[in-house]
Amino acid sequence: MAEQVSASSTGSAAEEKKPVSGWAVGGAIFAGTMMVMIGMFQAFEGLAAILQGEFYVVAPDYVYTFDVTVWGWIHLIVGTLAAVAGFFVFTGQLWARIVGIGLAVLNAIAQFLFMPYYPVWSLLMIAMDVLVIWALCLYHKGAIKDDDYYYTPMYY
């Protein structure tokens, strides 16, 4: 009886290694892929605003207005950084997840402020940013990095 209690309290090697959920692996791959795609889309959105400012037309009498060229540079810079961070998410690094979450939040704020220029696209991008934030917050570094897709339960 004492052996069973001590074995169960310390845990065996089989109990310490638990298989990684398919949802965790899929969430990690989803987050990295979506960050790269969102970053590229936002960079193209920025290039369109920089190269041809007349492409975006703001609704008259809107609460706030900004110069479209400035928005173009903001979207280009944030989009490029998000795409690069998306590639680093595939390495399983904690800093890449933190940077990815921060850039997704910045992108959502930028898209909210860009809503008078392109409302449906902005809402779609905000929804995708929320999904990326959710996926980056859920998965752990072993979801992509480990070859055998096992992890030891510990806090990161």
Backbone bond lengths (Angstrom), bond angles and torsions (degrees), N, CA, C in turn:
res aa  C-N    CA-C-N  psi(-1)  N-CA   C-N-CA  omega(-1)  CA-C   N-CA-C  phi
1 M - - - 1.440 - - 1.524 110.77 -
2 A 1.348 116.80 -41.86 1.460 120.26 179.94 1.519 110.65 -66.01
3 E 1.323 116.46 -34.11 1.457 119.74 178.29 1.520 110.99 -67.22
4 Q 1.330 116.50 -37.82 1.459 119.93 179.63 1.517 111.34 -66.80
5 V 1.332 115.94 -39.53 1.462 119.40 -179.68 1.522 110.05 -67.59
6 S 1.347 116.98 -44.26 1.450 118.25 -179.28 1.522 111.90 -69.06
7 A 1.319 116.98 -35.12 1.461 119.56 178.29 1.521 110.82 -68.74
8 S 1.334 116.81 -38.28 1.463 118.50 -178.99 1.524 111.39 -75.69
9 S 1.343 117.41 -29.92 1.464 118.24 -179.21 1.528 111.83 -75.87
10 T 1.328 117.02 -34.92 1.461 118.64 179.08 1.510 111.26 -85.47
11 G 1.311 117.52 -32.13 1.460 121.62 179.43 1.506 111.09 84.80
12 S 1.291 116.47 140.77 1.455 120.50 178.04 1.515 109.43 -89.48
13 A 1.322 115.27 174.43 1.462 119.63 -179.64 1.515 111.34 -64.21
14 A 1.326 116.63 -33.85 1.465 119.77 179.44 1.519 111.24 -69.44
15 E 1.365 116.06 -33.39 1.457 118.72 179.82 1.527 111.68 -76.19
16 E 1.337 117.42 -31.01 1.457 120.56 -178.40 1.521 112.13 -72.30
17 K 1.318 117.64 -31.96 1.465 120.42 178.99 1.518 108.63 -95.77
18 K 1.285 115.75 116.04 1.462 121.38 179.06 1.515 107.79 -116.94
19 P 1.312 117.43 144.44 1.464 118.14 179.90 1.526 111.24 -67.38
20 V 1.304 114.37 143.17 1.463 120.53 177.34 1.522 107.83 -74.37
21 S 1.292 114.94 135.59 1.455 120.77 179.22 1.531 110.65 -63.93
22 G 1.307 115.67 144.26 1.458 119.83 175.01 1.514 111.71 -61.93
23 W 1.342 115.99 -29.29 1.461 120.51 177.10 1.522 110.88 -66.19
24 A 1.337 116.85 -37.04 1.466 119.58 179.66 1.524 110.93 -67.65
25 V 1.313 116.39 -43.64 1.467 120.06 178.63 1.525 110.11 -66.21
26 G 1.318 116.13 -46.08 1.464 119.83 178.88 1.517 112.39 -62.75
27 G 1.342 116.67 -38.46 1.466 120.34 177.76 1.515 112.26 -64.46
28 A 1.335 116.05 -39.29 1.459 120.05 179.18 1.525 110.83 -66.42
29 I 1.309 116.58 -45.19 1.465 120.19 179.09 1.522 110.42 -66.49
30 F 1.338 116.34 -39.80 1.459 120.85 177.30 1.529 110.73 -60.36
31 A 1.336 116.90 -46.44 1.463 120.65 -177.40 1.525 111.07 -62.48
32 G 1.330 116.88 -46.69 1.465 119.44 179.80 1.515 112.34 -63.64
33 T 1.321 115.97 -44.53 1.466 120.32 -179.55 1.521 111.34 -64.63
34 M 1.320 116.73 -44.97 1.460 119.85 -179.01 1.523 111.69 -67.31
35 M 1.336 117.50 -34.52 1.460 118.53 176.88 1.517 111.15 -64.12
36 V 1.325 116.54 -40.91 1.464 119.50 178.13 1.523 109.83 -64.76
37 M 1.332 117.24 -45.71 1.472 120.11 -179.05 1.527 111.91 -65.86
38 I 1.332 117.04 -46.28 1.470 120.42 179.65 1.522 110.16 -61.94
39 G 1.322 116.31 -41.48 1.465 119.75 178.08 1.513 112.41 -61.85
40 M 1.336 116.47 -42.69 1.464 119.45 178.82 1.525 111.06 -67.19
41 F 1.334 117.07 -42.81 1.462 119.62 178.12 1.524 110.98 -61.15
42 Q 1.330 116.01 -42.27 1.455 118.70 -179.08 1.523 111.07 -69.01
43 A 1.322 117.70 -35.97 1.465 120.19 177.14 1.531 110.14 -64.41
44 F 1.325 117.51 -41.24 1.472 120.35 176.98 1.522 111.04 -66.25
45 E 1.326 116.60 -36.66 1.460 120.97 176.29 1.532 109.67 -62.26
46 G 1.326 115.91 -40.80 1.458 120.37 177.64 1.517 112.52 -66.77
47 L 1.333 116.47 -41.76 1.469 119.63 177.75 1.524 111.47 -62.23
48 A 1.336 116.57 -39.35 1.468 119.44 178.07 1.521 110.92 -62.47
49 A 1.322 116.75 -39.20 1.463 119.85 179.92 1.530 111.42 -71.41
50 I 1.335 117.61 -34.15 1.461 120.89 -179.47 1.528 110.96 -74.20
51 L 1.330 116.03 -46.83 1.463 120.27 -174.34 1.519 113.35 -78.25
52 Q 1.329 117.07 -34.55 1.459 120.29 -178.42 1.524 108.61 -140.29
53 G 1.313 115.95 84.69 1.455 122.10 -175.32 1.517 114.17 -63.46
54 E 1.326 117.62 -22.16 1.465 120.37 -179.49 1.531 112.09 -76.26
55 F 1.315 117.56 -5.80 1.458 121.34 -179.61 1.525 110.74 -64.36
56 Y 1.323 116.64 -38.38 1.462 121.78 179.82 1.517 109.27 -98.97
57 V 1.317 116.45 128.42 1.461 122.15 -179.91 1.522 107.35 -120.64
58 V 1.326 116.92 126.72 1.453 121.31 -179.42 1.527 109.90 -87.07
59 A 1.322 115.40 146.66 1.463 120.21 176.84 1.529 108.86 -67.07
60 P 1.333 117.66 143.31 1.468 119.30 -178.90 1.526 111.19 -68.62
61 D 1.323 115.06 150.64 1.468 122.90 176.75 1.527 112.49 57.74
62 Y 1.322 116.48 40.25 1.462 119.12 176.35 1.519 109.15 -83.83
63 V 1.308 117.73 158.74 1.456 121.96 -174.57 1.526 111.98 -60.86
64 Y 1.300 117.07 -41.53 1.459 120.60 -179.17 1.521 109.23 -136.67
65 T 1.328 115.18 147.74 1.459 120.90 176.39 1.522 108.44 -135.74
66 F 1.310 115.58 145.28 1.455 122.87 178.14 1.516 108.01 -131.13
67 D 1.311 115.35 158.96 1.449 120.76 175.91 1.531 109.13 -68.86
68 V 1.307 117.45 132.99 1.463 121.88 -176.17 1.533 111.10 -66.47
69 T 1.305 118.20 -33.32 1.462 120.36 179.39 1.532 110.88 -65.91
70 V 1.312 116.70 -39.17 1.469 120.12 176.66 1.525 109.59 -63.13
71 W 1.335 116.56 -42.99 1.463 120.00 176.48 1.521 110.76 -61.04
72 G 1.305 116.44 -37.25 1.458 119.81 178.91 1.518 111.88 -60.99
73 W 1.317 116.85 -44.57 1.460 120.02 179.37 1.524 111.47 -67.76
74 I 1.322 117.19 -38.73 1.469 120.50 177.95 1.526 109.97 -61.79
75 H 1.327 116.39 -47.55 1.474 120.29 -179.55 1.530 111.44 -65.47
76 L 1.306 116.66 -38.38 1.468 119.61 179.92 1.527 111.56 -64.74
77 I 1.317 117.03 -44.67 1.468 120.76 -178.17 1.531 110.94 -69.42
78 V 1.327 117.35 -49.32 1.467 120.19 -179.04 1.528 110.40 -64.69
79 G 1.319 117.63 -39.43 1.457 120.78 179.04 1.510 112.99 -64.58
80 T 1.318 116.91 -42.23 1.465 120.30 178.40 1.524 110.93 -64.42
81 L 1.322 116.90 -44.56 1.465 120.49 178.40 1.533 111.43 -63.21
82 A 1.333 116.98 -39.21 1.467 120.10 179.28 1.529 111.33 -65.98
83 A 1.318 117.57 -39.62 1.462 120.32 178.97 1.524 110.94 -65.53
84 V 1.319 117.09 -42.23 1.473 120.56 178.82 1.533 109.96 -65.61
85 A 1.329 117.38 -43.34 1.465 120.47 178.28 1.528 110.70 -63.99
86 G 1.327 117.01 -33.63 1.466 120.51 177.14 1.513 112.13 -62.08
87 F 1.324 117.13 -38.33 1.467 119.94 176.16 1.530 111.14 -65.61
88 F 1.320 116.93 -37.36 1.464 119.89 179.90 1.527 112.57 -73.79
89 V 1.328 118.09 -21.28 1.463 120.20 175.62 1.526 110.10 -61.53
90 F 1.325 117.10 -32.15 1.464 120.71 179.45 1.526 112.54 -65.96
91 T 1.320 118.13 -18.70 1.468 120.53 177.73 1.515 111.79 -80.11
92 G 1.325 117.80 -13.24 1.456 121.61 179.45 1.511 114.14 81.47
93 Q 1.317 118.07 16.34 1.460 121.57 -178.54 1.527 111.13 -78.11
94 L 1.326 116.00 137.89 1.458 121.18 179.22 1.524 111.18 -63.81
95 W 1.340 117.15 -40.26 1.464 119.33 -178.88 1.523 110.96 -63.22
96 A 1.331 118.29 -32.58 1.468 120.82 179.10 1.524 110.45 -67.35
97 R 1.335 116.77 -37.74 1.465 119.65 176.90 1.517 111.07 -66.24
98 I 1.334 116.72 -42.13 1.464 120.42 -179.38 1.525 110.23 -65.02
99 V 1.330 116.77 -46.00 1.463 120.79 177.94 1.529 109.85 -63.43
100 G 1.327 116.85 -40.05 1.462 120.90 178.98 1.517 112.43 -62.04
101 I 1.320 116.48 -42.43 1.468 119.94 177.75 1.526 109.83 -64.28
102 G 1.332 116.59 -44.22 1.466 119.88 178.93 1.520 112.66 -61.92
103 L 1.326 116.32 -42.84 1.474 119.37 179.19 1.521 111.97 -69.19
104 A 1.334 117.55 -34.32 1.468 119.65 176.91 1.530 110.54 -66.60
105 V 1.331 116.90 -37.30 1.468 120.02 175.91 1.533 110.09 -65.71
106 L 1.346 117.00 -45.28 1.471 119.89 177.69 1.524 111.64 -61.13
107 N 1.319 116.13 -40.31 1.460 119.98 178.87 1.528 110.65 -64.44
108 A 1.332 117.28 -41.73 1.463 119.69 179.18 1.531 110.91 -63.24
109 I 1.326 117.28 -40.32 1.469 120.37 177.85 1.529 110.52 -66.31
110 A 1.325 116.38 -43.27 1.468 119.64 178.92 1.529 110.65 -63.33
111 Q 1.312 117.09 -40.23 1.467 119.78 179.03 1.526 111.17 -67.56
112 F 1.328 117.08 -34.95 1.457 119.55 176.77 1.526 110.95 -63.49
113 L 1.319 116.06 -43.20 1.460 119.51 179.08 1.527 112.06 -72.51
114 F 1.330 117.13 -22.27 1.463 122.13 179.58 1.534 111.53 -86.55
115 M 1.314 117.37 -1.96 1.460 122.14 -174.74 1.535 114.71 -56.22
116 P 1.330 120.87 -35.22 1.468 118.42 178.83 1.529 113.54 -64.53
117 Y 1.321 117.48 -22.18 1.456 120.76 -177.31 1.525 112.27 -87.81
118 Y 1.313 117.02 -36.62 1.468 121.43 -175.34 1.528 108.17 -150.42
119 P 1.335 119.06 77.61 1.472 121.26 -167.16 1.535 115.36 -66.15
120 V 1.308 118.47 -45.68 1.466 120.07 -176.68 1.523 110.57 -67.48
121 W 1.314 116.57 -42.95 1.464 120.68 178.48 1.528 110.44 -63.13
122 S 1.319 117.42 -41.87 1.454 120.99 179.94 1.521 111.65 -62.15
123 L 1.328 116.97 -43.18 1.470 120.25 177.98 1.520 111.83 -64.35
124 L 1.315 116.65 -39.58 1.464 120.45 177.61 1.527 110.95 -64.02
125 M 1.314 117.23 -42.80 1.463 121.15 179.95 1.533 111.28 -67.35
126 I 1.321 117.75 -36.52 1.467 120.57 176.82 1.529 109.85 -63.86
127 A 1.324 117.06 -42.76 1.467 120.46 177.62 1.527 111.12 -62.06
128 M 1.315 117.44 -41.24 1.463 120.32 178.31 1.530 111.02 -67.05
129 D 1.320 117.61 -37.00 1.459 120.49 176.89 1.525 111.39 -63.17
130 V 1.321 116.72 -39.74 1.469 120.26 177.56 1.524 110.24 -63.01
131 L 1.321 117.72 -41.69 1.467 120.60 177.58 1.526 111.71 -64.65
132 V 1.317 117.64 -38.13 1.470 121.13 178.05 1.523 110.10 -66.02
133 I 1.322 117.07 -44.24 1.468 120.08 178.21 1.525 110.03 -60.07
134 W 1.311 116.87 -44.29 1.463 121.23 178.40 1.528 111.20 -59.97
135 A 1.317 116.95 -46.71 1.462 120.36 -178.03 1.527 111.44 -67.22
136 L 1.326 117.81 -38.29 1.459 120.27 179.89 1.526 111.83 -70.00
137 C 1.310 117.10 -30.15 1.461 120.21 178.42 1.524 112.22 -77.05
138 L 1.316 118.23 -24.33 1.457 121.06 -174.92 1.513 115.00 -84.76
139 Y 1.295 118.89 -41.48 1.453 118.74 -169.70 1.517 111.68 -84.51
140 H 1.299 115.73 158.48 1.455 121.99 178.79 1.514 108.90 -109.80
141 K 1.325 116.14 168.07 1.454 119.24 -172.09 1.517 113.14 -66.68
142 G 1.311 119.26 -20.96 1.462 121.03 179.48 1.508 113.18 -77.37
143 A 1.313 117.71 -9.49 1.460 119.53 -176.57 1.515 112.40 -65.99
144 I 1.311 118.04 -33.01 1.458 120.64 179.45 1.515 110.88 -111.85
145 K 1.328 117.19 -37.56 1.447 121.27 -168.33 1.531 113.35 -71.10
146 D 1.320 118.62 -40.95 1.460 121.19 -175.86 1.513 111.35 -74.65
147 D 1.325 115.64 138.07 1.450 120.14 -179.10 1.517 112.38 -73.82
148 D 1.341 116.67 -33.75 1.452 118.74 -176.22 1.529 112.37 -93.43
149 Y 1.310 118.06 2.74 1.460 123.88 178.55 1.524 112.06 56.09
150 Y 1.312 116.36 40.96 1.452 122.38 173.21 1.515 107.81 -122.69
151 Y 1.290 115.60 154.88 1.452 118.97 178.57 1.516 108.83 -143.49
152 T 1.302 115.33 157.81 1.448 120.35 172.47 1.505 107.58 -98.87
153 P 1.309 116.93 132.60 1.463 118.87 -177.20 1.521 111.61 -67.35
154 M 1.294 116.19 112.54 1.460 121.17 175.99 1.509 108.11 -153.80
155 Y 1.293 115.01 168.40 1.451 120.34 -178.60 1.510 110.00 -91.90
156 Y 1.305 116.04 143.28 1.465 120.96 -177.78 1.491 107.86 -101.12
